[in-house]
Amino acid sequence: MKNVLVVGGAGYIGSHMAKCLSANGYVPIVLDNLDHGSRQTTKFGPFFEGSMNDASLLQKIFSEYPVAAVMHFAAFCYVGESMKQPAKYYQNNVVNTLALLECMVEENISNFIFSSSCSIYGEPVETPITEDHPKKPINPYGRSKLMVEQILHDFRQAYGLESICLRYFNAAGADPDGELGEDHDPETHLIPLILKTALGQRPHIDIFGDDYPTPDGTCIRDYIHIEDLAQAHLLALERLLTGLSGGQYNLGNATGYSVKQVIEIARSATNEEIPARVVERRPGDPAVLISSSEKAMKDLGWKPKFTDLEAIMETAWTWHKNNPNGYAP
Ligand SMILES: NC(=O)c1ccc[n+]([C@@H]2O[C@H](COP(=O)([O-])OP(=O)(O)OC[C@H]3O[C@@H](n4cnc5c(N)ncnc54)[C@H](O)[C@@H]3O)[C@@H](O)[C@H]2O)c1
């Protein structure tokens, strides 16, 4: 059985995953309510428009397309918004996910891959961050991800629903074929914002604080290419389908780049000046977030291809240059 339900498969990471599944002999069945994603990306298999908490729609999908596993990308993902509207985040990211999981249990579907996040760790007490690092998320978004991980632990014990939680650091870059890219609305991610500035769509890129305890004073993050993320999901899927146990895995490159370094790399990739200005720190931004992904490499056999930010930036720039308005017509 090669059908995989990709919930949130019209979004940035889910759409790249659907393409990767299709290229590797699986049929991605995309379920997305298009709250944020784009219909144009859903061309790699059957598409159902609707929410993951719609039990009758899920039953219809599962009866038409018996699935081997569910990959779950659907969530609200804006940290700042989650501080102002926590109910919206707990409702969608936790309650609606719980409804999806309950439906899976009823339908005897026992393999689940979850998009978790480094935000579950909160303020790091040591870097690189390993999976055992204390989990003290500092915003409702991170808490919503940790709650789902805890629910998955209990569902494994009680119902035998096996799961793998992939804790991404900063997803970045675009499909190397140029077919898919990153188009969030509103956009809050650093690289697309820098590239929109390079395209002249924004007057400058804001640097949120340059007085952090880092070499150039700006925050340091670990960027992971979207195709390497998709490969990790594929390996996680194969692990579950061969009957091996699930678990939790960090996904990053174990290399940190400061905001100023990211801007410099974008300047040389684009040959544009990219004006930048320093503004106030944002609450809740840790100074340094760097992943240890050794566990994913050891257990899943994962080996990222895009290990430097220059290569990641190149794919992002190609997509933004060719799609200056994103997926908008
Ligand atoms: N982008 C990153 O750097 C990053 C880092 C860590 C974790 N994540 C996680 O990865 C996942 C995907 O992130 P993304 O950047 O692709 O986000 P995205 O917003 O591009 O994609 C999410 C998709 O889920 C859909 N969706 C939301 N609620 C839904 C619901 N109730 N029913 C059906 N569809 C629904 C949206 O319409 C959207 O297409 C999210 O769970 C996010 O928390 C992302």
Ligand as a Chemical Component Dictionary entry (heavy atoms), coordinates in Angstrom:
data_LIG
# 
_chem_comp.id                   LIG 
_chem_comp.type                 NON-POLYMER 
_chem_comp.pdbx_formal_charge   0 
_chem_comp.three_letter_code    LIG 
# 
loop_
_chem_comp_atom.comp_id 
_chem_comp_atom.atom_id 
_chem_comp_atom.alt_atom_id 
_chem_comp_atom.type_symbol 
_chem_comp_atom.charge 
_chem_comp_atom.model_Cartn_x 
_chem_comp_atom.model_Cartn_y 
_chem_comp_atom.model_Cartn_z 
_chem_comp_atom.pdbx_ordinal 
LIG N1  N1  N 0  8.818  26.503 8.221  1  
LIG C1  C1  C 0  9.638  26.176 9.228  2  
LIG O1  O1  O 0  10.772 26.659 9.326  3  
LIG C2  C2  C 0  9.183  25.189 10.286 4  
LIG C3  C3  C 0  10.039 24.919 11.371 5  
LIG C4  C4  C 0  9.614  23.993 12.330 6  
LIG C5  C5  C 0  8.395  23.353 12.209 7  
LIG N2  N2  N 1  7.565  23.656 11.167 8  
LIG C6  C6  C 0  6.275  22.963 11.078 9  
LIG O2  O2  O 0  6.152  22.391 9.796  10 
LIG C7  C7  C 0  4.796  22.372 9.381  11 
LIG C8  C8  C 0  4.658  22.977 8.004  12 
LIG O3  O3  O 0  5.161  24.316 8.032  13 
LIG P1  P1  P 0  5.086  25.235 6.735  14 
LIG O4  O4  O 0  6.166  26.250 6.862  15 
LIG O5  O5  O -1 4.999  24.402 5.531  16 
LIG O6  O6  O 0  3.674  25.972 6.991  17 
LIG P2  P2  P 0  2.557  26.378 5.925  18 
LIG O7  O7  O 0  1.676  27.360 6.605  19 
LIG O8  O8  O 0  3.182  26.742 4.634  20 
LIG O9  O9  O 0  1.756  24.997 5.724  21 
LIG C9  C9  C 0  0.789  24.540 6.621  22 
LIG C10 C10 C 0  -0.391 24.059 5.788  23 
LIG O10 O10 O 0  -1.365 23.485 6.665  24 
LIG C11 C11 C 0  -2.657 23.899 6.235  25 
LIG N3  N3  N 0  -3.566 23.792 7.396  26 
LIG C12 C12 C 0  -3.526 24.492 8.554  27 
LIG N4  N4  N 0  -4.509 24.088 9.367  28 
LIG C13 C13 C 0  -5.176 23.102 8.732  29 
LIG C14 C14 C 0  -6.279 22.283 9.057  30 
LIG N5  N5  N 0  -6.932 22.427 10.218 31 
LIG N6  N6  N 0  -6.694 21.352 8.173  32 
LIG C15 C15 C 0  -6.057 21.210 6.968  33 
LIG N7  N7  N 0  -5.010 21.968 6.592  34 
LIG C16 C16 C 0  -4.568 22.903 7.470  35 
LIG C17 C17 C 0  -2.461 25.309 5.715  36 
LIG O11 O11 O 0  -3.490 25.700 4.824  37 
LIG C18 C18 C 0  -1.094 25.186 5.043  38 
LIG O12 O12 O 0  -1.234 24.829 3.676  39 
LIG C19 C19 C 0  4.015  23.103 10.474 40 
LIG O13 O13 O 0  3.446  22.151 11.339 41 
LIG C20 C20 C 0  5.094  23.894 11.206 42 
LIG O14 O14 O 0  4.743  24.104 12.559 43 
LIG C21 C21 C 0  7.933  24.553 10.201 44 
# 
loop_
_chem_comp_bond.comp_id 
_chem_comp_bond.atom_id_1 
_chem_comp_bond.atom_id_2 
_chem_comp_bond.value_order 
_chem_comp_bond.pdbx_ordinal 
LIG N1  C1  SING 1  
LIG C1  O1  DOUB 2  
LIG C1  C2  SING 3  
LIG C2  C3  SING 4  
LIG C2  C21 DOUB 5  
LIG C3  C4  DOUB 6  
LIG C4  C5  SING 7  
LIG C5  N2  DOUB 8  
LIG N2  C6  SING 9  
LIG N2  C21 SING 10 
LIG C6  O2  SING 11 
LIG C6  C20 SING 12 
LIG O2  C7  SING 13 
LIG C7  C8  SING 14 
LIG C7  C19 SING 15 
LIG C8  O3  SING 16 
LIG O3  P1  SING 17 
LIG P1  O4  DOUB 18 
LIG P1  O5  SING 19 
LIG P1  O6  SING 20 
LIG O6  P2  SING 21 
LIG P2  O7  DOUB 22 
LIG P2  O8  SING 23 
LIG P2  O9  SING 24 
LIG O9  C9  SING 25 
LIG C9  C10 SING 26 
LIG C10 O10 SING 27 
LIG C10 C18 SING 28 
LIG O10 C11 SING 29 
LIG C11 N3  SING 30 
LIG C11 C17 SING 31 
LIG N3  C12 SING 32 
LIG N3  C16 SING 33 
LIG C12 N4  DOUB 34 
LIG N4  C13 SING 35 
LIG C13 C14 SING 36 
LIG C13 C16 DOUB 37 
LIG C14 N5  SING 38 
LIG C14 N6  DOUB 39 
LIG N6  C15 SING 40 
LIG C15 N7  DOUB 41 
LIG N7  C16 SING 42 
LIG C17 O11 SING 43 
LIG C17 C18 SING 44 
LIG C18 O12 SING 45 
LIG C19 O13 SING 46 
LIG C19 C20 SING 47 
LIG C20 O14 SING 48 
# 
